[in-house]
Amino acid sequence: MVGDNSPIISNMTPPQANTGETVGVTISGTHFGLNPTLQIGGVGVNATITSSSPTQITAYFSVADATIIGTRGVQVKSRGINGTTFQTTPQTSDLSNSVPFNVTDSPFLVLIRFPEGVVEKNGEAIVRFDADTNSSQTTKFTIRKLAGTGNATFEDGSLEKTYTGQVSAVETIKGITESSQANNFTIEAKINNSSTIRAHSEFTVAKIDSIVFEQINANDITIDNNPGTDGIHTPEEGSRIYPDKISTTDTTDRTTLRIKATVSPAIPSLVVYFASFDLDDPSAKGLPIDTTNVDGKDNNGNVNGSKSGEFVNPTGGDCLSSVTGTMANDYVSKIDCTTSTTTVSSNYKVTMQPGDNFAVAASLSRDFRDYMRLNPTDGNQITDYASRAIHINGEANSANTSGIRTKMLTVWRKLHIEVDSMGNVGTDNKVTGAITLNETVICPPGTPGCTAGSQFARLTVNTTPALETSRFDNGRMQIGTYYYQVLGNSQNQVFLTTAITERLPANTAFTLWDDDDYNNNDGTNKDGDNNEIINLLPDNQPGGVDMIYQSSYIVTDRMALNLYNQTNLQFDLNIDTTGSTTDELHLALNNNRGSVNSEKDDFWVAYFLIGYQGKENEDADGDGSNPGISRREPNTDPLCDCVREVNDVAPCSGLTCPLETVGGVVKPKLPAGAFGSAIYQEVQQDTHRSWLLAQNYNYQNIRTTLPHELGHQFGLKGDIVRSTFQIMDYDTLDTLGRPVSNIFGLNPEHINLIRRRTKSPGK
Amino acid sequence: MKTIKTLTIAFVLVIIVVAKSFAQESNDNSDFNQLSFEVELNKTTYFSLETMFVTFRLINRTQNSVIADRPSFLNDSTLKIINFRGETKEITSMSLSSGRPQKLPGKKPMLQPSQTYEEITVPSITSEIFSDKGKYKLQFFLNGLASNVIEITITDPTGLNKDAFDFFSQYQGRNSFEWIWTEKNGIVLLEEFVSKYGESVYGEQAIYALGNIYKARDEIEKAQNEFEKIKTSDNKLIANQANKSLQDIKTRKMCLEKDKKP
C-alpha cells in the first residue's frame, strides 16, 4: 500500500535460545527507521540493541535462568525515519508483524562472575567461570573489545581460555592500558565454537591518574614543599602541613585535609580503595628519635590510636568502611570511596606531632589495597603483594604496579612568638658622687693593662649607696668638664687610666658611667646609653632560630600574636631574680605576656621580653654575665634532657624526664617548659665586647642566647659546660680558655623531646 | 686605649691591696671546698604554703684568698629534707629559672679572708613536700659543701592567715599567685587579697606583686602606695625589693616632671 511505512520483519535468526543464555540476534526487514526498539512478549527475555539500520537490527537476547519455556512474539517498533516521530497514516502502524522467538530449556548453564567489572591498569582482577556442560563439550571464554581503545588480557597474555567438560575456574584478567570509555571490554562464553554467546560480562580497564592532598578550608595554611630538617627541599621530602590553629580565636579543625584521587575513564560508582601509612622518619635512623630504624611506624602522635592518621567520610561524601589502623595492622587506616565522575575524595586527619609523616595509597582493587605494605628495609616505600614499590603521584610507574601513592606528607608546627621590649633607657644609668681623695699610684711591674712604673689616679669617692665593685671597669668618669677612662673600681675607690695632676678641691663632684652600650654605638664616650631606645638587635630576631628548630620541624611566626607585642615597656636597669614567683623577673614576664591565655595544644606560644640587664651580679658589669634567663611556673617538674620509656635504662648525658602513670600505663612525662624568657641585650653586648677587648676574640654569644632560651621554653634542660647538648649547653672552652659556641643545633635527645610534646612550650 | 681597657677586676683588686695580695697570689687557689657554706632561713616556724626565704652564704674562713666562681645557689644546690617520721627526701631542683652567670674574660672572682658571698633566695619547693604538719630538718649541699642543718616547724594557719590561705587555695598556683595571670579578674582578686589579707604572713609578697603590676601599668602613685607598705619589712629581701622599686618610681617621676616642662 502506498504510504504504508509499517515496519515489517522478514527474518529473525536465531529464532530460539535456551534459558540462562544470551544470544546475538539479527532481525531483517524493512521500515525499521532510526533508533528502533524491540518488544518481546511475556517475561524473561530482554533485548539490548547493539546496532540498527532501517533494514537490520542486531541485538543481544538475554534469557533469564528461571523463566517460562515457550514462544514469545518479537516486534520491531519504529520511531520513524529520523528516530523521533513515526508518521501515522490510516492503516499504518509503528509496530511490525510479530515473529516467534522460542525459549527452550537449557541443556547447560554458563556463568561469568566478575562483580567489580573493573580491572586496574597494571593490575589484576579475578573472574570466575562456571559451565554446567557435559564431558564432551568445550567452553571458550574470550576477551573482546567492544569499542574505543584500551587493552586487557588474561594473565598469560592470551585473550581466550578454553575448558572441556564441566567448568569451575578462576582466571585473572590483567589491565594493560586503560579504557577510553566505560564497559568497552566484554568476556563472552561460547560452547563448541558455536556462534551463540552463552554468557557475557562487560568490564573496564581503569586507572587512578593522580592522588593528591588538598587543603579543605580556604584559609588553611597552604600545603607546601617540605624543606626537611636542612631547610632545602628535595622531591622525596614531599609536602608539609601545619595542623595548628591559625589564630588565638580559631576554632576550625586544621588537622584534616582532603585526599583526592582522579580516575579514568569517568565511571560513576567506581570504588577507590584508600590506605594510609606511617612512613619512616627520614631525618633520623635509630634512637632516640627513630624507634624503628629504617622501618616506618615511628610517628610520635596518633589519631584515635592510628599512627598513620585516620580517614573520615566527608559531609555529603560517598565513603564507607572506614577502618582506623591499629598496632596489629601496622597502623594502616582504610576507607572505600565511590566515584561520582572522575574524582573521589575522603577527608584525612593527621597527627599534631612535628615530624610525623604519612603517605596515602589507593587502588581500584580492594585486595590489592589490602596487600600494600611498608617496605621493612626502607620505610619510605609502600610495596605491593610482590614487594614492588607503588609509584608516587607524578612519577613514572617504572615497576608497572597497580595502585598509586602520594608523596610524603610531613607535619610541621608553628611556634607563635610574642616579643616585648623595654623602652627608653632614660638618663639615670649613671652614678654621681663626690671625690674625697686623689692619689697618684704607680703601676706595679707585671700588671697587665698598664705599663710598669706608669702613673694613674686612685680616687676615693663618696656615693650613696656604695659603688658596686667592678661595675665601672672600662667605664668613663666626668670631673668638671674633663672626661677620664676608668680602669676599675671598688666600693669606694675609682681607678683611672691616667693620673690627675691638678689639685682637686675637696668633695669635687663627679659622674660615673659604666661600659653599658647595648648597641655598641658609643665608642669610648660611654654615657650609659643615655636616652637610647631598646630595639631588637638583628641577632635577636626570632626568625634566626628557625635554622636551629627546623631540625624539630618547627618554624616560628610573629604575626599571629602581633597584637600582643609591646615595644615601649617601662625600663628596668636590672631585673632582679630571687627565685620567688613574685620577684621582678617573674612579674616582668607575667605582667607583659599578653598571650598568657592563648597557649593551647594546637596553638603553641613562646614569649620573650627584650630587656637590658638581669640582676646586678650577672649583668657583665662585674665578674658574672648572664645574657638570658627563662622562668617556669612553680609546682612543675624540672626541665630534662632525655625521654626514656619504662624499663629503658639507656644512659642520658643530662637529666632523664620522669615517668607518670596515665590510665594504668607508665610513660614518660614531658615537663612544662619555661613560660617566658628575658633576653638581656646589654649583657649580650657587654659580654661580646669584653672578649673582644680582652683577647680580640669574636665570641658568638649574641646569636646563641635566644635559641637557647627557647629550648628552655620547650622544657629542655642542658645548661652544662660541654658540647653534648649543643645550643642548650654553655659554651665549651678552647685551649686558651675562651668560650667556643657549641654547634648551632639541637641534640637528638632534645629533638626527640620537642617532637613528643603535645602541649604548648610553657604548658 | 683599648689595651688599657683590658685591665680587669682581678688586677684592680691587685692594685687595691698591692702590698697585701701580691705576695699572697701564689697561695690563691680555686678550691671551692675551702669555703664554708652556711644557710639561714628567715623563720623557724612556717604556716602551710608560707614562702621560705633562704639566705645562702659562702664564707672564706681561711687565711688566704680563695678564687671561687660565684655559684648560682638555687641552680647548684640540692636540699635534703628529713621529716618528723625520719623519712628523707632530696630536692635536686630548687630553681624556677634556667640560666646562670658565666665568667667574663680575665675575671678571677676571689674571696678575701673573712669575705662572704651572700644571697637571699626563694627556693622552689613543691607544696607537697611540707604538706604534713610537724618538724623538718633541712640541709643544703653545694658543689660538695654541706650546709648547717636547720630545723623548722610547719603548722596550720589560723585566724587571718587561715582566711588568706583559704582565699588563694581556690585558685591555680595558690600561694605562687599564678592565678593573677590565669584568672580573668586576677588583678582584681589580687587587690582584694591585699586589701583583706595584706597583714597576713602571705601578704607582703602579694603587696609587692600588686605594686609591681601598678608600676608596669605606669600607675605610679598606686604602685608607690603599695611599696611604701613594705619598705621597712622585717623581711630583708622584701624591703630591698620595695626600696629598689621606690627608687625606680622616684626616677620615673623625675622623668615625667622633665617631660612636662616646655
Interface residues (C-beta under 8 A of the other chain):
Chain A: G426 T427 D428 V441 P444 T447 P448 G449 C450 R458 T469 S470 D473 N474 Q485 L487 G488 N489 S490 Q493 F495 T497 T524 L569 Q570 D572 D576 T577 T578 G579 S580 T581 T582 D583 E584 L585 H586 L587 A588 N590 N591 N592 R593 V596 N597 N617 E618 A620 G622 D623 G624 S625 N626 G628 I629 S630 R631 R632 E633 P634 N635 P638 L639 A674 T687 S690 W691 L693 A694 Q695 Y697 E709 H712 K717 D719 Y730 D731 R738 P739
Chain B: M1 K2 T3 I4 K5 T6 L7 T8 I9 F11 V12 L13 V14 I15 I16 V18 F22 T51 R70 L74 N75 T92 S93 M94 S95 L96 S97 S98 G99 R100 P101 Q102 K103 L104 P105 G106 K107 P109 I120 T121 V122 P123 S124 T126 S127 G173 S176 F177 E178 I180 W181 T182 Q205 A206 Y208 A209 N212 I213 K215 A216 D218 L237 Q241 K244 D248 T251 R252 C255
